[in-house]
Each structure stands twice: as structure tokens, then as C-alpha cells.
């Protein structure tokens, strides 16, 4: 078993954060990025930047912190720790726990959600490491990921005939995808399309416009955020916001009008985004959220419609392990489970109108 140490990042490492994160064993995650740190810092969370090291590699991770009356600190390693092997998670957490104690942080639990694929063997290893399964938080703990490392024509052949035919028909009928410049005009257009989709299908709750505008601006200002639209009768009808982060692309946000005349327009938007992500050096495209693999065909699942669309590009659904808690303060954690979390989440929503995590 490897031995790890943990520390907070230096000023130099913070200045070059994305360079370090994308060099992590699994290539990092856009939710560990400098842009996301800017979104979350002061927005209900204190952001810390954590470096966990062993002789073979270093892992750079965002650590989100909240402090609660009577409970003190919760640490949330969003999409982390980024580990070379699941066996490394336990010694990594031991090092992080030691750091918390040395710094007298009084942390009662460390919440993790590493991008490790779920399996009975992995679940047993995490349980043996003393971790407690917690409810999942991120929408892409189950997701569809398309390999886009091959040339574009090969990638197109690899997707389902349904999606491929939709793309080709949309092209044949003159549907055009426009990559729009970031800014309030694009933000307002996409948010309106997202609101339209949510009102029609109720798939996912929306945060405020101000939250999304901040999110889109932070990624776009770093050259990592990209907007794609198609129009019908002169107005935006389908829109998507896609993030390029290292070698990974993520379809983060999207929306559309209902009862459109253009067949295949939503597939064409994704295909245009995929080709642009290839140009930027990405080798995988995360469609960011589906039902779990066991329920992908379950029409009662709230993500069934989105999942059906996304799995038309890649049938494989990847289930990650999701959230686990390392309990450092058993009494305080018991209070957390028995109602404190629910109360604090309700208070946060009443105070800010936003989501807790």
C-alpha cells in the first residue's frame, strides 16, 4: 500500500491549477477546475485546494468546506480524490484526515466522490476502508461517455444508426449549427431554452440565472466554455454549453423549444460540439447524466427522456461509485444524519433560493 501526505496548494500551484489538475492520474474533472473554484468560492462554500502526494504521483483536488453551528466543518472533495487505483483512496484519506487534525480544523466528516467505476468489489473495498455510502450529489454519477479519440468519420460510424441518421438528415435539410460567442446574449438565450425544457419535462431543477451566468462566464473566460445553437424561424430552438477541460469534454447544459419542425437538430448540435471538442484535443465526451445502467430503459425514471437521447450516441452507461463519507466525528455525524443536514439544507434554500451542494 502506498503512503501519502496531504497539504494545501502553494501560490504557484494555485496560479497554475488547471495544468496540475489535468495531469492527475485520471485527467482531473471540470468540477475540480479553477473556473469551478471561482463559481463556488463565497457561494455558500469556502474553497480550499488540496494536494495529496506519494512517491509515484501527486493528485490535485478541490476541497469545498462548510462550517455549521455545533457540528463545525464538513469537507467535500468534489469528484475526488483523483486516485491512480481504488486501493489508494484509503491511504489518501488517512493523509487528509491527518492534515485536518494537524491544522485543528475540527472536521466531522469528509465527503468524497471519486470517479471510480462502481462494482461489488469496489464497494467492498470502500466499506473496508471505513467509508459510509451517502446519497449521490452530482448528476453525472451515472452518465454516457463517448470515446472521441478516433477520426470524426469513425466516431460518427460508432454511434447508433438512429443518431447517425438524425445527424445526416438534419445536415441534408439545411439545419445549421452556430457556435456563439460567450456573453449575456448567449447566456439569456440558453437559459430561456433550459427553462422551456424544464417547464415541459421537469427533468432537472434549475438554479438561478445569476448562478448559470457566473458558471458560464468563468469557464468561457478561460477558453473552456463553448456555446452551440440552432435556430428555427429566426429564434434559438436548441442550445448547448459544452466544456473542454484537458482531454475531457462535458455536455454541461442544454435546452430546446418544444414541437420543433427541424428533425435531428438536437443530434446535430451534439455532433457539431463533438467535432469542435476533437479539434481542441479532447478524447472523451461526457453527456453528463443518465439514469443508472440498470434503469436506463425504465420510463418512470425522471431522466429517462434525457438518457434515451444521450444513449443514442453511446449505449454504455457508466455508473461511478458516487458519494461516500469518512466519519471523523461520530456523534456529530449522527446528528447530521438524524436531521441536521436536512435543516441546514432547508435554511440555505430559504436564505439564498439556491441549492445546497
N, C-alpha and C positions, 0 to 999 in steps of 0.2 A: 504494500500500500504506500502510495506517495505521501510525503509530508508537505503541508502547505503553510504559508504565512499569509496574513492579510494586513492591509494598510489602506489609508486613504491616498488618493492620487496626488501627485505633485503638481505644481503650477504648470510645468512643461507638459505633463501628461494631459492635463485639462485642456491646454491650448491645442493639443493635437489628438483630442479624444477620439474622433471618428477613425482616424488612422489606426489607433490602438485597438478599438473595439472590433473593427473589421478584420483584424489579424488574430482574433480569438480562435480557439480550436474549431468552432462551428461557424465561424464567419460573422459572429455577432447577430444582432437583431435590431431592426429600426426603432424598437421601443427601448433600446439601450443607448440611443444616439444623443449627440449634443443637441440636436433640434428638439427631441422629446424632453430632454432635461430642461430646456428653456420653457417648454409648454407647462411642465408640472411644477417647476420651482416657484413657490409662492402661491400656487393654485391649490391650496389645501395640503401641500406636501413640502417638506424640506428635502432637497435633492443632495445626496452625497455620491461621490464617485469612488468606487471600491476596486482595489487591485488585489487579486488573490494569486499567489505565486508558488511555484515549485521549481525544481531544478530544470524540468523539461519545458515549461511554458508559463506564461502569465495570462490571466483572464481579467478583462476589464468589464465592470458591470455597474449599471446604475443601481443605487440603493435609495428607495423612497422611504422617508421617515415621517410618521405622525406621532404626536405626543398627546396623551389623554389623561384627564384627571384620575387620580387613584391608581391607574394602570401604568403610567409612564409610556415608554416608547415601543412602537411597532415598527419593525424593519421589513420592507418588501423589496426583494430582489426581483424586479420585474423581468420576466423572461431569462432569469438567471438562477444559479450561476452557470456560465458557459464553460462546460467541462469536457475534456477530451474523452472521458469514459464515465459511465454512471458510477463506477467504483470510486471516482474522485470526489463525488458530491459530499460524502460523509466527512472526509478529512478537510475539505474546503470549508464546510460549515463549522467544524471544530475550530479552525483558524479564525473564522469570522466571529464566532462566539467569544473566543479569547480576546479579540480586538475590542468587542463591546464591553467586556469586563475590565480590560486594562484602561479603557477610556472612560470608565464609570458612566456608561450610557443608560444603564438600568433598562435594558431591552427585555420585554416579557415574551416576545415571540419573533422569530424570523420566518417570514413567508417567502417561499421560493416557487418558481415555475419554470424549471429548465426545459429547453427544447430537446427533450429525450422522448423517443417514441415509446408509447405505452405497451406493456406486455405483462403477463403474470410474473415473470422473472424479475423485471424491473420494479414492479410494485412490491415484491417481497424484499428486494434489496433496500428500497427506501424505508419500508417498515422496519427492517432490521437496523437501520441507521437511526431509529428513534423518531422518524418523521410521522406526522399525523395527516391523513388526507383531509383537505379542506375544499370547499366549493370552488370551482373554477371561476376565473375572473375575465380572462381575455377571450374575445370572440373567435380567435383562430387557434384555440387549444385543440380543436378538430378543424381540419382545413384540407383544401385541394391544392397540391403543389405540382406545377408543370415543369418538367425539365426542358429548358430552352437553350441548352448548350450546343445543339446541332444547328446547321444552317436552317434558315427560315422555311424553305420548302419542305425540309424533312420534319420540322416541328409541325407544320400545317398538316402533313400526312399522318402525323401521330395522333391528332385529336379525332374525336368521333366524327363519323360521316354526317351526323346531324349538325354539329357545329361547323364543320368544313363547308357543307352545302349552304348554310346560312351566311357564312362569310362571302362565299363566291357569288351567291345570289345578290347580296347587298351591293357588292362591287359592280356586278353586271347591271344592276338597275340604277347605278349612278349615285349611290349613297357615299358621302364624303366625310371623313373624319378630320377634324381640325384640332391641332394642338394649340391651345390657347395660352396666352401669357398669364402669369400669376398676377393677382391684384383684385381689388374689390369687385370688379365686374365679373370675373370668373368665379370668385367666392360666392357672390349672391346668386349667380346662375346655378351653380352646383348645389348650393344649399336648398334652393327652391325645388330642384329636381329630387333631392333626397327627401324633402318634406312631402312632396307629391307621392313618392313611393311608400313612405311610412303611413301616410293617411289612407292610401289604397290597400296596403297589405299588412301594415302593423308589424313588420318583421323585426325591427330593432328600434329601441327608443333613441331619439336624437338629443344630443347635448345642445346647448345654446349656439346661436350663430357666432357669437363672440369667441366661444371656445374653438369652433372649427376654423374660423378666420385666423386665429392665433396659431393653431396647429399647421394650417396650410402655409401661412407666411413663414414660419420657422423653417420648414423643410424646403420650401421654394427658394428662400433667400440663400440657402446653402447649395442650390443646384440639384437638390434631391427630390423635389416635388414637381409633378407633371400633370397638367390638365388636358383631357381629351373630350371633345364634344361632337355630336352630330346634330343637325338641325332639320326640322320639318316645318314647312310653311313659314320659314324665316325665324323660327324660335328654337332654342335649345330643346331637344327631345330626349337625348341620352347624354349623360356626363359621367366621367370617371376621374378620380385623383389617384395616381399611382406613384409610389415611392421607389427610387433606386437607392439602395444602400449597400455599398460594397458589391458583392457578386449576387445579391438578392434583390428581387423586385417584389413589391407588395401592392396589390389592388386594395387600397385602404378604404376609399369612399366612392359611392356611386348612386345614381338615381335616374329616374326616367319619367316621362309623361305616360299616361295610360292610353290604350286604344290607338296606337300609332299605325300609320299606313305603311311605313318602310319595314319590310321583312328583313330580319337579320342584322338590324342596326346595332343592337347591343353586343352581338357577337363580333361585329366589325370593329367596334370601339376597342374591345379587348384584344383583337388581333393587331390593330394598329399600335396599341400600347405595348404588346409583347415584342413587336419588331423594334420599337424605339428602345425598349429595355435591353434588347440584344445589342443594339448599337452602343449602348452605354456600358457594356461589358457584363451584364447580368447573365447568370446561367440557370437560375430558377425563378419561377413566377408563382408567388403565393396568392391564391384567390381570397384568402383571409376570411375564413369562416364558413363551415358547413355543419350539418348535423353530424354526430359521431358516425363512424363507419357502420355500426350495427343498426343505425336508424336512418340512413341516408334515403331509403325508399319509403319511410314512414310519413304519410301525408299529414299526420296530426302534429308533426314536429314544426315549431314556429319558423325554422329555417329551411323547411322542405323546398319551397319555391326557389330560393337563392341557391340551395345546394344542387337542385336539378340543373340549373343554368351552369353553375361552376363545374360540375362533374361532367358536363358535355365536352369540356376541354381535357379533363383527365379523370378517369374513373376511380383512381386510387385516392381514398380519403386517409389522411394521416392523423392519427389520434396521438397527441402528446400527453404526457403524464398529468399536466395541469398543475394545480396548486397543492403544495404540502406545507405544513407548519412544523418548525422546530421550536419546541416549547422550552423557554428558559426560565419562566416564572409560572409554575404550575397553578398556584392559587389564582393569580391574575388572569391566566389563560382560561381557567374555568369560569371566571366571571365574564370574560369576553364571550365565551360560547353561550353562557346562560342568559345573555340579553344585552350586554354592554355594546357589542358590535352593532346590533340592531338599533339600539338607542342612538349611538353616535352617527350611524348612517342616516337615520331619520333627521337628526338635528342638522347634519351637514346639508341635506337636501332642503330643509326649511330655510337655512341661512343663506345658501348660495343658489338654490334652484338647480344645482348640478349633481352629477353622480359622485359617489364617494371615492371609488377607485379610478 
